[in-house]
Amino acid sequence: MKEAKNIESNILKFHVNHDISGVELMNANFKSNRASLHYHLEFIIGVMESGVQSYCPKSPKEKIISKGHISMINPERIHSNKNIDDKGYKYRTFNVQPEVFQQIANDIAQDEVSLPNFDKVTVKDKHLETQLLHLHNSLFLNQFDTIQNQSCFYETFAYLIKTYSSNKLKTGKINANSIIANRIKDYLHTYFDSKITLEELSEVSGLSTYYLNRVFSKSIGIPPHKYLMNLRLNKAQELLKLKNSVTEVGYMVGFFDQSHFTRNFKLFLGITPKQYQSSIS
């Protein structure tokens, strides 16, 4: 197995994806870092990608965070951190405003509840690690459209809160509801060529984001963002058969970035839109 390369210098990159309000992304490579006692006003949810760092809460004892560890730092939690060898470390964080966590917790509980709090500073959870890294990368590179970004963010952080928050949330039973599901489907079919957000679907369905995704999935078999993607790609096939240009078709079915259109079409059919159009006799 190849050894991880040493980090050569301190590099920090920040990004805000405007589909997700109240969240800043950070991608950090630290050759050397020794931060004194401090706190953040946001929740800091981090994933170690390589190397080792020491996390030092004001009390009790320091914790060693290495590759695969997920760190969860509450707002105003006093701590310091530093590298413990000369190889450096690499990690990614979601810097999330408290009101975002509050809204997700309220949606899950269907009630006004207290702000989530994490007693554990660090956990190992392969499923969550994979989801967080995939989400971070997608948001950083703007790889997906609005509703997919929002859905992936919401589902990942709902899982984080339900699984690791010290104030456990009770959730109601999820039942299929064809009336609500059809209402959402009608909206998607009407506006498939436009930007659609989870907030819009929540308003249409009368459900919180947490429950609308689950009720729709229970009724239809896939969540709204996947249904919308399939709808757009099926419409694209119809339009490509009519010899519309590939670029024009992408815009006509709601893809405002041609790379998004090409990538998702290839995932859908195994060939690019241009190859598909060329194959039609």
N, C-alpha and C positions, 0 to 999 in steps of 0.2 A: 504494500500500500504506500502511495506517495505521501511524503510528509508535507504538511501545510507550509506555504511560503511565509516567511517573516514579513510583517507589515513594515514598509519603508518610511512612512511619514504619517502625520496626523492629517486626515482628510475628512471633513464633515460636509455633507450635502443635505439641504432641506428642500422640501417640496410640499405644496398645497394643491390637492386635487379638488377643484371647485364643485365636483359632484357630492362631496362629503363635507358638510359644514362643521366647523369646530374641531378639525383634525389637522395636525401638521405631521409630516413624515420626516424622519431623519435617517440617513445612511452614514454610519461612522466607521472609519478605520483609525485606530489609535496605535501609534508606535509607542507613545509614552503618555500617560495620563495620570494625574494625581489631583483629584478634585477635593477641596476642603468641604467641611460640613455645609450643606445647603439644602434647599427644598425647591419643589416646583409647584406652580399653581394648578397644573394639569395632572391627570393620570398619565404615567409613563409606562407603556406596555412594550417591553423589548424582547428581542430574540437574539441570542448569541449565535453567530455563524461560524466563528473560529476564535481560537485563543482562549485566554482565561483572564477574568478580572475579579477583583475583590470588592464586594459590596459591604459597606460598613454602616449599619444603622447606628443611631446614637446609643442604642442598647438593643439586645444584649451583645452577642458576639458577631464578628464578621462572617459573611457567607461567601463561598467561592462559587462563582458563576462561570460555567464553561459551555462549550458547544452543545446546543440542543436545549439549554435552559431558557425558560421564559420568565422574565422578571416583571413584577407587578407592583408599581410604586404609587401609593395613594397621594393625592394632593397634600402638600405641607408636611410630608413625612421627612424628618431630618435624616440625612444620610451623607456619606461620602463614597467615592469609588476610585479605584486605581488599578493599573496593571500590576501583575506580580512576577512577570518575567520580561525578558527583552525581546520576545517574539511579537508582542503587540496583540491586539484583538480587534475583531470586526463584529459589529452588531447593528441591528435596525430597531427603530422605535416608532411607535404611534404615540404622539403627544396629544391627548384627547381632553377637551374641555369637560369639566364636571357635568354641565347640562346635557351633554350627549349621553353619558352614562345614565344620568337621571331619567332621560326620556326612554331609553331602551328598557330600563328596569320598570318604569311605570307601564310601558306597553306589555311587557311580559306578565306583570301582576294584574293588569287591567285596573289599576288603582294608583293612588299617590303613595309611594313608598319611600323609605329613607335611601339616601345616596349609597350605592354599593361601596363596600370596603373590603380590601384584601388583607387578611391577616398574614398569609404566606407571602414572603417576598419573592420566592422563586419556586417553580414547579417544572417537572418534565412531563410533557404530554405530546406524543408524536403527532397525533391528529391535529391538535391546535397549532403546534409548531409549523406543520406543513401549510395549514390554512393561513396563518399569519404571514409567512414568507411569500406565499403565492399572492395574497392580497396586497402586501406591501409593494411587491414588484409590479403588479398590474396597475396600481394607482400611481406609482412613481413614473411609469413609462406611458401612462394614459392608453392602456391597451384595450379597454372595453368601453362600451357606451354607458350612459348615465344609470339606467335601471339595473344593469348588471353590476356596476361598481357599488351601488347602494345596497343591492341585495346581498352581495358577498360580504360587504362590511357589516351589515346588520346581523346576518346569520352568524358570522364569526364572533362578533362581540356579544351577541346574545348567549352563545355557548359559553364564552369566557365568564360572563356574569353569573349565569345559572350554575356553572360548575364550581367556580372558585370564590365567589363573593361570600363573605362571612354571614351576611344577612340573606338567608335562603328565601327564594321567591316561590310562591305557589302558583301553578299554572292550571288553567281550566282544561277540560277535555276538549280535544279538537274533533269536530264532526264535519263530514262532508255537507256542503250546502250548495245545491245546483243553482239556486236562484242567484246567490251572490257570485258564484263562479261565472255564470253566464253574463252577469252584469259587467264583470271585469273583462271577459272575453269580448263582449260587444264594444267596450271602450278601446281595447287593443286593436280590434279589426277596423275601427273608425279612424284611429290616430296612429296606426303603425308606422307611417312615414314621417312622424314627428318625434321630437324628444319627449319621452314619457318618464315620469318620476314615480317613486314609491308613494310620495305624498299625494299625488293625483289619484293613484289607485286606492289609497286609504280613504280619500274623500268619496270616491265613487262607491266603494264597498261598505263604508260606514264602520270599517274595522281598523284596529291598530295594525301597523306594519307587521308585527310579530304574528298576529292571527290571520291577516289576509294571506300571507305566504303559505301558511299551513292549511287553511281552509281551501284555498285554490289547489294546492298540491294534493290534498286528500280527495278533492272532487274530480280533478282533471288528470293527475298523475305526475305532473311536473310543476315547478313554481312559475309565476307570471313571467319572469325575465327569460326563461327558457322557452316558454310558449311564444312569446313575442319574437324571439330569435328565429324559431322555426317558421313562424308566420312570414317574417320578412324574407327569409331565404326561399320559401315556396313561391312568394310573389316575384322574387328575383328570377327564378327559373322561368316563370311565365313571360316575363318581360324580355329576357334574353332570347327566348324562342322567337320573339317578334323583331329580332335584329336591332334592338336598341343598343347603343354603345355601353360597354361595361361600366364606364365612369358614370354615365347618365343613370343607369339602372341602380347603381349603389345609392345615389342621392334620392332616387324615386322611392326606394323602399326604406329610407330612414337611416342609412349609413352616411355620416358626414365626414368620414375618413376612409379613403379607399383601401388602406391597409387593413382596417377592421373588416371591411366587406370581403376582401380576398381571403383573409385568414379564416374567417368564420364559414365562408362558402366552402373552402377546402376541407375544413373539419366536418362539414355537413355531408359533402358528396365525394370527397377524396380527390377532387380536381379543382382547378381555379375557374372562376367565371369565364375567362377567355377560352380555356380548354373546353369547358362545357359548351359554349356557344359554337366553337369550331366543330364539335362532334355532332351537331344537329344537321341532319341532311335535308 
